[in-house]
Amino acid sequence: MRVLVAGSTGVIGRRLMPLLEAVGHEPIGLSRSGRGPGRTLAADALDRDAVSRAVREAAPDAVVDLLTAIPAATDPKHLARDFALTNRLRTEGTRNLYDAARDAGAERVLAQGLAYAYQPADGLADEDAPLWTEHTPKQFAPVLSALTDLETMTAGADGLVLRFGHLYGPGSAFAPDGSFTAQVRAGKVPAVGGGHAVLSFTHADDAATAIVAALDKDVTGALNIVDDTPVTMADFLTGYARMLGAPAPKRAPAALARLAVGGWGVAFMNRLRGADNTRARLRLDWRPRHPSWTHGIEAGGTGGTARDAA
């Protein structure tokens, strides 16, 4: 199968391209620069004509939409600003990509979504749980709006959204030289308000294997692609600091921390809901190689250097 990977230079794309080739597919990357692993075509995803030309040249059987432009470090007080380009890529870029894919006769569309955009509630979220549309933190609202548009367009293309959890591995914020790792090492990530958020992680390699598994499955809609071991923010911060040999995280009252990290920063620390991967296991016959974030890191899962995920 000829597979066009839009966003092939990102955290997932760099793991996906060689895996596709290893299992017998013909991967073709798409990036702004035209540089990347394997054969890569150049096109700015926001340039409709350029995308159309590139997709026509690739003539793919399937298209994987991994379009993002997330900065190496983000400021929770200004999340909307930091995600502005990614939001455009998830809306305008995805529209350009899907229109070109349809015109080129592509038969399969897969897209990268988020498994931590669910409405806060008790327990793990399955794919039928509502997204965070009630009392959405102001800084997260445009991110969620773009994700919703992406999912709507993917559904219209009879495609599948793979909702990934907190992404780690080579090139991520959790890599040895990643921004989050640096902050934890410096003791600058306190457990705000108790750190009650529940995190479901996804290693970049597990994201790649899920995409490969989904290519030839007649599955549409959305699936959570996360590990088997959700963890509270407080427990994660404590465990990660210990693994790094960093200072134990301090505690910070939510009211005080709001001045530094804003409403989204406090919500991120306390209100995120973990996700359940049962449906992906059943429908894709997929299993995470790294069942927990500790397993992934101990196996060398954070190796590599931080790169833009565009």
Disulfide bonds with the S-S distance in Angstrom:
none
